[in-house]
Amino acid sequence: MWLTALQADLRNIEKWAEMWQMEFNVDKCKVAHYGKDNIGFKYDMYGHQLQAVIIERDLGVYYVI
């Protein structure tokens, strides 16, 4: 299933960051669930659940779900 594939990608990013002695700030990582039929899968990084948002600002642009 593609949901588990996305979570697996997050695990690969964690491994990559560890290899390069970096760490993502999980508090700044967010999840936006697009689509009316989206089941809202809960993603995590480093054992911390990522915050789901309905609006997010990036480079001065607001993304509204």
N, CA, C and O of each residue as an XYZ file, in Angstrom:
260
protein
N       0.840     -1.183      0.000
C       0.000      0.000      0.000
C       0.882      1.242      0.000
O       1.957      1.243      0.599
N       0.424      2.309     -0.678
C       1.258      3.488     -0.823
C       1.456      4.233      0.491
O       2.448      4.947      0.645
N       0.531      4.083      1.448
C       0.710      4.754      2.742
C       1.941      4.223      3.463
O       2.726      4.992      4.017
N       2.102      2.912      3.451
C       3.282      2.339      4.096
C       4.540      2.689      3.317
O       5.621      2.784      3.898
N       4.412      2.883      2.007
C       5.559      3.292      1.200
C       6.005      4.697      1.593
O       7.206      4.964      1.654
N       5.064      5.599      1.861
C       5.419      6.954      2.290
C       6.104      6.931      3.657
O       7.074      7.656      3.880
N       5.603      6.104      4.562
C       6.244      5.981      5.879
C       7.637      5.385      5.724
O       8.567      5.786      6.423
N       7.784      4.426      4.810
C       9.100      3.839      4.550
C      10.057      4.897      3.999
O      11.245      4.879      4.323
N       9.559      5.812      3.175
C      10.391      6.903      2.668
C      10.878      7.795      3.813
O      12.024      8.245      3.811
N      10.009      8.044      4.780
C      10.425      8.824      5.949
C      11.531      8.099      6.715
O      12.467      8.733      7.202
N      11.428      6.786      6.822
C      12.488      6.002      7.490
C      13.808      6.122      6.724
O      14.876      6.237      7.326
N      13.724      6.093      5.387
C      14.936      6.232      4.572
C      15.553      7.613      4.751
O      16.777      7.746      4.769
N      14.721      8.639      4.884
C      15.230      9.991      5.130
C      15.933     10.040      6.478
O      16.978     10.678      6.606
N      15.375      9.376      7.485
C      16.013      9.316      8.805
C      17.392      8.668      8.713
O      18.356      9.156      9.302
N      17.476      7.559      7.966
C      18.760      6.849      7.807
C      19.769      7.724      7.071
O      20.943      7.766      7.437
N      19.303      8.429      6.020
C      20.180      9.318      5.266
C      20.716     10.419      6.176
O      21.909     10.722      6.156
N      19.835     11.014      6.968
C      20.239     12.094      7.875
C      21.253     11.586      8.906
O      22.217     12.279      9.233
N      21.031     10.392      9.403
C      21.970      9.813     10.376
C      23.334      9.576      9.732
O      24.371      9.840     10.340
N      23.324      9.077      8.496
C      24.577      8.802      7.790
C      25.385     10.090      7.594
O      26.613     10.069      7.686
N      24.712     11.198      7.326
C      25.374     12.476      7.096
C      25.437     13.332      8.363
O      25.726     14.527      8.301
N      25.162     12.708      9.512
C      25.229     13.357     10.819
C      24.373     14.632     10.868
O      24.806     15.693     11.318
N      23.142     14.470     10.383
C      22.161     15.545     10.409
C      20.927     15.029     11.138
O      20.784     13.825     11.351
N      20.066     15.914     11.506
C      18.788     15.486     12.087
C      17.737     16.512     11.711
O      17.972     17.718     11.792
N      16.581     16.024     11.301
C      15.473     16.909     10.986
C      14.812     17.366     12.279
O      14.710     16.598     13.236
N      14.369     18.608     12.305
C      13.637     19.134     13.441
C      12.179     18.693     13.269
O      11.431     19.294     12.498
N      11.788     17.656     13.982
C      10.455     17.071     13.839
C       9.366     18.078     14.181
O       8.262     17.993     13.642
N       9.653     19.026     15.062
C       8.657     20.041     15.420
C       8.312     20.946     14.236
O       7.243     21.557     14.213
N       9.211     21.033     13.255
C       8.955     21.860     12.075
C       8.420     21.045     10.896
O       8.072     21.620      9.864
N       8.349     19.742     11.028
C       7.830     18.875      9.970
C       6.326     18.706     10.167
O       5.867     18.412     11.270
N       5.573     18.892      9.102
C       4.115     18.831      9.187
C       3.567     17.903      8.105
O       4.252     17.578      7.135
N       2.321     17.486      8.294
C       1.613     16.651      7.321
C       0.351     17.385      6.908
O      -0.389     17.891      7.753
N       0.106     17.442      5.595
C      -1.131     18.025      5.072
C      -1.866     16.917      4.320
O      -1.330     16.348      3.369
N      -3.069     16.617      4.736
C      -3.866     15.562      4.117
C      -4.806     16.187      3.098
O      -5.797     16.815      3.470
N      -4.503     16.020      1.812
C      -5.316     16.572      0.739
C      -6.350     15.547      0.280
O      -6.073     14.348      0.274
N      -7.526     16.005     -0.099
C      -8.557     15.151     -0.673
C      -9.623     14.765      0.336
O      -9.324     14.486      1.497
N     -10.866     14.752     -0.116
C     -11.983     14.454      0.791
C     -11.993     12.999      1.246
O     -12.549     12.687      2.299
N     -11.390     12.110      0.471
C     -11.371     10.685      0.829
C     -10.084     10.272      1.534
O      -9.869      9.085      1.779
N      -9.235     11.227      1.860
C      -7.974     10.928      2.536
C      -8.271     10.413      3.945
O      -9.044     11.022      4.685
N      -7.653      9.295      4.308
C      -7.945      8.689      5.612
C      -7.143      9.313      6.754
O      -7.351      8.966      7.916
N      -6.235     10.223      6.435
C      -5.490     10.914      7.491
C      -4.488     10.021      8.200
O      -4.406     10.044      9.428
N      -3.722      9.232      7.448
C      -2.703      8.356      8.021
C      -1.756      9.168      8.894
O      -1.381     10.283      8.532
N      -1.377      8.635     10.008
C      -0.476      9.322     10.935
C       0.968      8.910     10.631
O       1.325      7.738     10.752
N       1.782      9.872     10.241
C       3.187      9.635      9.915
C       4.056     10.018     11.103
O       3.676     10.854     11.923
N       5.220      9.400     11.184
C       6.136      9.752     12.264
C       7.567      9.762     11.766
O       7.919      9.113     10.781
N       8.384     10.530     12.491
C       9.829     10.572     12.271
C      10.489     10.500     13.635
O      10.045     11.145     14.585
N      11.537      9.723     13.728
C      12.291      9.555     14.976
C      11.381      9.168     16.143
O      11.660      9.514     17.291
N      10.302      8.456     15.852
C       9.393      8.013     16.900
C       8.405      9.062     17.364
O       7.655      8.823     18.311
N       8.385     10.226     16.714
C       7.459     11.297     17.073
C       6.447     11.476     15.945
O       6.815     11.580     14.775
N       5.185     11.509     16.307
C       4.128     11.687     15.310
C       4.199     13.096     14.733
O       4.333     14.073     15.470
N       4.108     13.192     13.402
C       4.135     14.490     12.745
C       2.781     15.171     12.887
O       1.737     14.523     12.816
N       2.812     16.480     13.089
C       1.596     17.258     13.286
C       0.842     17.392     11.969
O       1.427     17.759     10.950
N      -0.457     17.094     11.987
C      -1.314     17.285     10.824
C      -1.856     18.707     10.855
O      -2.305     19.177     11.901
N      -1.818     19.401      9.711
C      -2.267     20.793      9.640
C      -3.289     20.956      8.522
O      -3.339     20.156      7.587
N      -4.106     22.006      8.630
C      -5.047     22.315      7.560
C      -4.626     23.582      6.812
O      -5.173     23.890      5.753
N      -3.669     24.306      7.355
C      -3.092     25.464      6.688
C      -1.619     25.550      7.077
O      -1.253     25.333      8.232
N      -0.787     25.869      6.096
C       0.647     25.978      6.368
C       1.230     27.069      5.480
O       0.846     27.204      4.319
N       2.147     27.837      6.024
C       2.811     28.890      5.272
C       4.220     28.453      4.937
O       4.949     27.966      5.802
N       4.609     28.626      3.673
C       5.954     28.288      3.223
C       6.397     29.365      2.235
O       5.739     29.589      1.219
N       7.487     30.015      2.529
C       8.028     31.096      1.686
C       6.982     32.167      1.404
O       6.927     32.702      0.298
N       6.158     32.481      2.391
C       5.176     33.529      2.273
C       3.879     33.128      1.590
O       2.977     33.952      1.438
N       3.778     31.870      1.177
C       2.569     31.383      0.510
C       1.818     30.492      1.495
O       2.407     29.609      2.118
N       0.523     30.730      1.629
C      -0.304     29.914      2.519
C      -0.946     28.783      1.709
O      -1.553     29.018      0.665
N      -0.802     27.568      2.204
C      -1.422     26.400      1.597
C      -2.583     26.002      2.484
O      -2.394     25.701      3.663
N      -3.773     25.998      1.931
C      -4.980     25.689      2.693
C      -5.543     24.369      2.198
O      -5.688     24.149      0.996
N      -5.857     23.498      3.140
C      -6.407     22.207      2.790
C      -7.923     22.313      2.793
O      -8.611     21.329      2.521
